[in-house]
Amino acid sequence: MKVIFSFLVILMSVLVSHSQCGIENYKSMSEPAYLSGDQIYCPNITFVNETSSDIDFDKSRFSLQIIGGFLQTHPNLFCELQIHTDFKADEKENLKLTQLRADVIREYLIETFVLPDYQIQAKGYGFGVPIHTLKDMEDAKKEEKKEMQRCNNRTILRVI
């Protein structure tokens, strides 16, 4: 089982490279070790729509399996699951939505992968910590803006 998970982690690291978004300071799930404060870029989790905290399992099942398997194989790793979003909605609404999403994902991971509840905390950041700011996006072309928004909508595990 661990061999299959390791293969999947390497595959996802290639497919969902954290460097695609210009965030080289983030770790991938295939690193040999993690330290407190490390931020691990996770595969995308998709929701039913832009204003929902309901996970789209058809599109997210593989990503959730990768994250859950990663946490199972690192039982001594305590993490904050961070959900970030883009600038599309009101700041307060984005904070509320990302916290709900983080809570839903956390509960799913704990129940599905039988993780101890103290291993993972949930925190929604809204658009308070963007990779690409509105200023960055001002002069970008339409396709570049979409990519920047995609990068801002992200899931991170921060090692505590």
Buried (B, 14 or more C-beta within 10 A) or exposed (E): EEEEBBEBBEEBBEEBEBEEBEBEEBBBBBEEEBEEEBBBBBBEBBBEEEEEBEBEEEEBEBBBBBBBBBBBBBEEBBBBBBBBBBBEBEEEEBBBBBBBBBBBBBEBBBEEBEBEEEBBBBBBBBBEEBBBEEEBBEEBEEEEBEBBBBBBBBBBBBBE
